[in-house]
Amino acid sequence: MPPSISDGDRKQLLLELRALTGASLQKLWLPSPQVCVLQLRTPGQTTLAVLDARLRMAALAPERPTSPEGAPRSQATLRNALEGGKLTGADLIIPADRRAPSPRLAFGDRFLLAEEALLLVDAATSKILWASSGAQRRPGSEYPEVEEIALGDPAPLKSRDALVREALAGEERAGVAARRKELVARLRSRVQKLRRTLAAVEGDAARAVGAGEERARAELLLPLASRLPRGSREARVPDWSRLDDQGRPAEITIPLDPALSPAQNAQRWLRRAKRYQAASGRIAARRAEVEQALARAEALLSGARARAPRACRTGGSARNPAPRSWSAAARATTTRSPCGSDAATISGCTPAACKART
């Protein structure tokens, strides 16, 4: 539940912001649809201000609340509309169809307001130019007439920093939870990709093991290849490595590709066997590399989940956001195959194994 802020507190916080009239708006962020962070520049000083629609509060802030890495699309729209402008006023108003007061910041011919959501209004026409998610008013409609509330004289606000910190604590917790949720999702995706990569590398390893069988088939077929007609689907050949009690070789059936001659079948098996046998050492090294990367990613994912609250498995202490090392370590598990392809999308084989499959 949001903390309680009195209208008197709102007035004093807004008076602090009004003292920055004339400051340039360098940049703004939308940590959430209800909160806008403004970076204001005065000669020799940069100041952060927060406009919170949930609390109907505008105040100077010591730091930006934690927010998800992915910014909402509407952030770019609002930036284009306001960045580079100057703060020309800060008021507390009550629209004709509302009972609760709302802070209004003026940037030249445009107003930025905080009701149940954030609104950008054209000062001359009262037309709503932009509205954040969850707003009851829609862009293109007309903002109603307002009554301006006198802010009074500036006075020291008891426990001012604690009041602002408490007011933004919910936004901070939501931001940290969103960051950790993003981290868990990124790590989960990374683990899934590495598992697919490992399965593909193990497939390469199995084919490398089977290369010996293809070589053996080719060696059995070659002595009789000239006797077999092109288009044969199979060949029956003696296997002198397997003799019965009377010393006669066992007869085995070798399937053939009818599009190739028997000799071409044998030559293809020999080439593939040579490639896979040459690549077997690199495939084994690649499998060990992917297994280590997968183990690291799974450990990071397990740690990220363990640090999340049971309710959503994404949260944590508001003052202790997700360690950067988790994200960095997650990125560090990204490896590339020797042929230069991303290990997350290619089977993680060596150049020889890639060529062998073709």
C-alpha positions as CSV (number, residue, x, y, z in Angstrom):
1,M,0.0,0.0,0.0
2,P,1.4,3.4,-0.9
3,P,2.6,5.6,2.0
4,S,0.5,8.5,3.1
5,I,1.6,11.9,1.9
6,S,-0.4,15.0,3.0
7,D,-1.2,17.9,0.7
8,G,1.1,20.0,2.9
9,D,4.0,17.7,2.2
10,R,3.1,17.8,-1.6
11,K,3.2,21.6,-1.5
12,Q,6.6,21.8,0.2
13,L,8.1,19.2,-2.1
14,L,6.7,21.0,-5.1
15,L,8.1,24.3,-3.8
16,E,11.6,22.8,-3.8
17,L,11.1,21.8,-7.5
18,R,9.7,25.2,-8.4
19,A,13.0,26.7,-7.2
20,L,14.6,25.1,-10.2
21,T,12.5,27.1,-12.7
22,G,14.6,27.8,-15.7
23,A,16.6,24.5,-15.5
24,S,17.1,22.6,-18.7
25,L,15.6,19.1,-19.0
26,Q,18.5,17.0,-20.1
27,K,16.9,13.6,-20.0
28,L,13.9,11.7,-18.7
29,W,13.2,8.0,-17.8
30,L,10.0,6.1,-17.2
31,P,10.8,3.4,-14.6
32,S,7.1,2.5,-14.7
33,P,3.9,3.9,-16.3
34,Q,3.3,5.8,-13.1
35,V,6.7,7.3,-12.5
36,C,8.8,9.8,-14.5
37,V,12.4,10.7,-13.5
38,L,13.7,14.1,-14.8
39,Q,17.3,15.1,-15.0
40,L,17.4,18.9,-14.7
41,R,20.5,21.0,-15.3
42,T,21.2,24.4,-13.7
43,P,24.5,26.2,-14.0
44,G,27.1,24.0,-12.2
45,Q,24.6,21.4,-11.0
46,T,22.6,18.4,-12.1
47,T,19.5,17.5,-10.2
48,L,17.1,14.6,-10.4
49,A,13.3,15.0,-9.9
50,V,10.6,12.4,-9.7
51,L,7.0,12.8,-10.8
52,D,4.9,10.0,-9.2
53,A,1.3,9.6,-10.4
54,R,0.6,6.9,-7.9
55,L,1.3,9.3,-5.0
56,R,0.4,12.5,-7.0
57,M,3.8,13.8,-5.9
58,A,6.6,15.8,-7.5
59,A,9.9,16.0,-5.6
60,L,13.6,16.2,-5.9
61,A,15.3,12.8,-5.5
62,P,18.8,11.7,-4.6
63,E,18.9,8.9,-7.2
64,R,16.9,7.2,-9.8
65,P,14.6,4.3,-8.7
66,T,15.7,0.9,-10.0
67,S,13.9,0.0,-13.2
68,P,13.7,-2.8,-15.7
69,E,16.4,-2.7,-18.4
70,G,13.8,-2.6,-21.1
71,A,12.2,0.9,-21.3
72,P,8.5,1.2,-22.4
73,R,8.0,2.5,-25.9
74,S,6.2,5.5,-24.6
75,Q,9.5,6.7,-23.0
76,A,10.9,7.6,-26.4
77,T,7.7,9.6,-27.3
78,L,7.9,11.6,-24.1
79,R,11.6,12.2,-24.5
80,N,11.1,13.6,-28.0
81,A,8.3,15.9,-26.7
82,L,10.1,17.3,-23.7
83,E,13.9,16.8,-23.7
84,G,15.8,20.0,-24.3
85,G,13.1,22.2,-22.9
86,K,13.2,24.3,-19.8
87,L,11.2,24.0,-16.6
88,T,9.0,27.0,-16.6
89,G,6.7,26.3,-13.7
90,A,5.6,23.8,-11.0
91,D,2.0,23.9,-9.6
92,L,-0.5,21.9,-7.7
93,I,-3.9,21.8,-9.5
94,I,-7.3,20.2,-9.1
95,P,-9.1,19.3,-12.4
96,A,-12.8,20.1,-12.5
97,D,-13.7,16.4,-12.6
98,R,-11.4,15.4,-9.7
99,R,-11.2,16.0,-6.0
100,A,-7.6,15.2,-5.3
101,P,-4.8,17.6,-6.3
102,S,-2.2,16.7,-8.8
103,P,1.3,18.2,-9.5
104,R,1.8,19.9,-12.8
105,L,5.2,20.8,-14.3
106,A,5.4,23.3,-17.1
107,F,7.9,23.0,-19.9
108,G,7.2,25.9,-22.2
109,D,3.9,25.3,-24.0
110,R,3.4,21.8,-22.5
111,F,2.4,20.5,-19.2
112,L,3.5,17.2,-17.6
113,L,0.9,16.1,-15.0
114,A,0.5,13.2,-12.6
115,E,-3.0,11.9,-11.9
116,E,-3.7,8.2,-11.8
117,A,-1.2,8.1,-14.6
118,L,1.1,10.5,-16.4
119,L,-0.2,13.0,-19.0
120,L,1.3,15.4,-21.4
121,V,-1.0,18.3,-22.2
122,D,-0.7,21.2,-24.7
123,A,-0.9,24.4,-22.7
124,A,-2.7,26.5,-25.3
125,T,-5.4,24.1,-26.4
126,S,-5.6,21.8,-23.3
127,K,-5.4,18.8,-25.7
128,I,-3.9,15.7,-24.2
129,L,-0.9,14.8,-26.4
130,W,0.3,11.7,-24.6
131,A,-0.8,9.4,-21.8
132,S,1.0,6.6,-20.0
133,S,-0.4,3.1,-19.6
134,G,-3.4,2.9,-17.3
135,A,-4.6,6.5,-17.8
136,Q,-8.3,7.1,-17.8
137,R,-8.0,10.1,-20.1
138,R,-7.1,9.4,-23.7
139,P,-4.7,11.3,-26.1
140,G,-6.7,13.6,-28.3
141,S,-9.3,14.5,-25.7
142,E,-9.4,17.8,-23.9
143,Y,-8.1,18.2,-20.4
144,P,-10.7,19.9,-18.2
145,E,-10.4,23.3,-16.6
146,V,-8.3,23.3,-13.4
147,E,-8.1,25.2,-10.2
148,E,-4.6,26.2,-9.1
149,I,-3.8,25.7,-5.4
150,A,-1.5,28.2,-3.7
151,L,1.6,26.5,-2.4
152,G,2.3,29.0,0.3
153,D,5.8,29.9,1.6
154,P,8.7,27.4,1.7
155,A,9.2,25.8,5.1
156,P,11.5,23.1,6.4
157,L,10.0,19.7,5.9
158,K,10.7,17.4,8.8
159,S,12.4,14.1,7.7
160,R,12.2,15.2,4.1
161,D,14.7,12.7,2.8
162,A,13.1,9.8,4.7
163,L,9.7,10.9,3.4
164,V,10.8,10.8,-0.3
165,R,12.7,7.6,0.2
166,E,9.7,5.9,1.8
167,A,7.4,7.2,-1.0
168,L,9.6,5.7,-3.6
169,A,10.3,2.5,-1.8
170,G,7.5,0.6,-3.5
171,E,8.8,1.7,-6.9
172,E,12.3,0.6,-5.9
173,R,11.0,-2.8,-4.9
174,A,9.1,-3.2,-8.1
175,G,12.1,-2.1,-10.1
176,V,14.4,-4.6,-8.4
177,A,11.8,-7.4,-8.8
178,A,11.6,-6.6,-12.5
179,R,15.4,-6.6,-12.9
180,R,15.6,-10.0,-11.2
181,K,12.8,-11.3,-13.3
182,E,14.6,-10.3,-16.4
183,L,17.8,-11.9,-15.1
184,V,16.0,-15.2,-14.4
185,A,14.4,-15.2,-17.8
186,R,17.7,-14.4,-19.5
187,L,19.5,-17.2,-17.6
188,R,16.7,-19.7,-18.2
189,S,16.9,-18.9,-21.9
190,R,20.7,-19.3,-21.8
191,V,20.4,-22.7,-20.1
192,Q,17.9,-23.9,-22.7
193,K,20.1,-22.8,-25.5
194,L,23.2,-24.5,-24.0
195,R,21.3,-27.7,-23.5
196,R,20.3,-27.7,-27.2
197,T,23.9,-27.0,-28.1
198,L,25.2,-29.8,-25.9
199,A,22.7,-32.2,-27.5
200,A,23.9,-31.2,-31.0
201,V,27.6,-31.6,-29.9
202,E,26.8,-35.0,-28.5
203,G,25.2,-35.9,-31.8
204,D,28.5,-34.9,-33.5
205,A,30.4,-37.1,-31.1
206,A,28.1,-40.0,-31.8
207,R,28.6,-39.5,-35.6
208,A,32.4,-39.4,-35.0
209,V,32.1,-42.8,-33.2
210,G,30.1,-44.1,-36.1
211,A,32.7,-43.0,-38.6
212,G,34.7,-46.1,-37.9
213,E,31.7,-48.3,-38.9
214,E,31.4,-46.3,-42.2
215,R,35.1,-46.9,-42.9
216,A,34.6,-50.6,-42.3
217,R,31.6,-50.8,-44.7
218,A,33.6,-48.9,-47.3
219,E,36.6,-51.3,-47.0
220,L,34.2,-54.3,-47.4
221,L,32.4,-52.8,-50.4
222,L,35.4,-51.5,-52.4
223,P,36.8,-54.9,-53.6
224,L,33.4,-55.8,-55.1
225,A,32.2,-52.3,-56.1
226,S,33.1,-52.8,-59.8
227,R,30.9,-55.9,-60.0
228,L,27.8,-54.2,-58.7
229,P,25.5,-52.3,-61.1
230,R,24.8,-48.6,-60.6
231,G,21.4,-48.0,-58.9
232,S,21.8,-51.0,-56.5
233,R,20.0,-50.4,-53.2
234,E,22.1,-52.9,-51.3
235,A,25.2,-55.1,-51.6
236,R,25.9,-58.5,-50.1
237,V,29.5,-58.8,-49.3
238,P,31.7,-61.3,-47.3
239,D,33.1,-60.1,-44.0
240,W,36.4,-61.9,-43.6
241,S,36.8,-60.6,-40.0
242,R,33.9,-62.9,-39.0
243,L,34.4,-66.6,-39.9
244,D,32.2,-69.5,-39.0
245,D,33.4,-72.9,-37.8
246,Q,34.3,-74.0,-41.3
247,G,36.4,-70.9,-42.0
248,R,33.8,-69.3,-44.3
249,P,33.2,-65.5,-44.0
250,A,29.9,-64.1,-42.8
251,E,27.8,-62.4,-45.4
252,I,26.5,-59.0,-44.5
253,T,24.1,-56.6,-46.3
254,I,25.2,-53.0,-46.9
255,P,22.5,-50.5,-47.8
256,L,23.5,-48.2,-50.7
257,D,22.3,-44.9,-52.1
258,P,20.9,-45.8,-55.6
259,A,21.7,-42.3,-56.9
260,L,25.4,-43.1,-56.6
261,S,27.5,-46.0,-57.8
262,P,28.8,-48.5,-55.3
263,A,32.3,-47.1,-55.6
264,Q,30.9,-43.6,-55.0
265,N,29.0,-44.8,-51.9
266,A,32.3,-46.2,-50.5
267,Q,34.2,-43.1,-51.3
268,R,31.7,-40.9,-49.6
269,W,31.9,-43.1,-46.4
270,L,35.6,-42.9,-46.4
271,R,35.7,-39.1,-46.8
272,R,33.2,-38.7,-44.0
273,A,35.0,-41.1,-41.7
274,K,38.2,-39.3,-42.3
275,R,36.7,-35.9,-41.5
276,Y,34.9,-37.1,-38.3
277,Q,38.0,-39.0,-37.1
278,A,40.1,-35.8,-37.6
279,A,37.5,-33.8,-35.8
280,S,36.9,-36.2,-32.9
281,G,39.4,-34.5,-30.6
282,R,38.0,-31.1,-31.2
283,I,34.5,-32.3,-30.8
284,A,35.4,-33.8,-27.4
285,A,37.0,-30.5,-26.3
286,R,33.9,-28.6,-27.5
287,R,31.6,-30.9,-25.6
288,A,33.7,-30.3,-22.4
289,E,33.5,-26.5,-23.0
290,V,29.7,-26.5,-23.5
291,E,29.2,-28.8,-20.4
292,Q,31.2,-26.3,-18.3
293,A,29.2,-23.3,-19.7
294,L,26.0,-25.2,-19.0
295,A,27.0,-26.0,-15.5
296,R,27.9,-22.3,-14.8
297,A,24.6,-21.1,-16.3
298,E,22.6,-23.6,-14.3
299,A,24.3,-22.6,-11.1
300,L,23.6,-18.9,-11.8
301,L,20.0,-19.7,-12.6
302,S,19.7,-21.7,-9.4
303,G,21.2,-18.8,-7.4
304,A,19.0,-16.2,-9.0
305,R,15.9,-18.2,-8.2
306,A,17.0,-18.9,-4.6
307,R,17.4,-15.2,-4.0
308,A,13.9,-14.4,-5.3
309,P,10.8,-14.2,-3.0
310,R,8.6,-17.3,-3.1
311,A,5.6,-15.3,-4.3
312,C,7.1,-14.3,-7.6
313,R,10.6,-15.7,-7.6
314,T,11.8,-12.3,-8.8
315,G,12.2,-9.9,-5.9
316,G,14.7,-9.1,-3.2
317,S,15.8,-6.3,-0.9
318,A,14.8,-2.9,-2.2
319,R,18.3,-1.6,-1.4
320,N,20.2,-4.7,-2.8
321,P,19.5,-5.1,-6.5
322,A,20.6,-8.1,-8.4
323,P,24.4,-8.3,-8.4
324,R,25.8,-7.2,-11.7
325,S,28.1,-10.3,-11.6
326,W,25.1,-12.5,-12.3
327,S,24.4,-10.7,-15.6
328,A,28.0,-10.5,-16.5
329,A,28.5,-14.2,-15.8
330,A,25.4,-15.0,-17.8
331,R,26.9,-13.2,-20.7
332,A,30.2,-14.9,-20.1
333,T,28.7,-18.3,-20.7
334,T,28.1,-17.3,-24.3
335,T,30.6,-19.2,-26.5
336,R,31.1,-19.5,-30.2
337,S,31.8,-22.5,-32.2
338,P,35.2,-22.9,-33.9
339,C,33.4,-22.1,-37.2
340,G,32.5,-18.7,-35.8
341,S,28.8,-19.3,-35.3
342,D,26.9,-18.6,-32.0
343,A,26.9,-21.7,-29.9
344,A,23.3,-21.0,-28.9
345,T,22.1,-21.5,-32.5
346,I,24.6,-23.8,-34.1
347,S,25.4,-27.3,-33.0
348,G,28.7,-26.3,-31.5
349,C,30.7,-28.4,-33.8
350,T,34.1,-27.9,-35.2
351,P,34.7,-26.8,-38.8
352,A,35.6,-30.4,-39.8
353,A,32.4,-31.7,-38.2
354,C,30.3,-29.0,-39.8
355,K,31.8,-30.0,-43.2
356,A,31.3,-33.6,-42.4
357,R,27.6,-33.3,-42.0
358,T,27.3,-31.9,-45.5
